[in-house]
């Protein structure tokens, strides 16, 4: 649901696929965390606790509230895009 609200239609599929890749990597790595218990029995739980706090901070401070706002359905202008590349002298 978050990807539907945060990303315009033009880039929504890219965002969903990036989140899917991150989810699959997490699915592969998560069971390996419990091998850290050989070093220190409580270490896997500390790693999960730290990751939970990082997730909490990201959701609390970096995601905008979209309640009552008009959701964008178009791409932003080229100058306001994240990966905007200025034209070189040769291209002018």
Residue pairs with C-beta under 8 A, 6 or more apart in sequence:
2 63
3 12
3 15
3 16
3 19
4 12
5 66
5 71
6 15
6 63
6 64
6 66
7 14
7 15
8 71
8 72
8 73
8 74
8 75
8 76
9 73
9 74
10 74
10 75
11 75
33 44
33 47
33 48
34 44
36 43
36 44
36 47
37 43
37 44
75 81
78 84
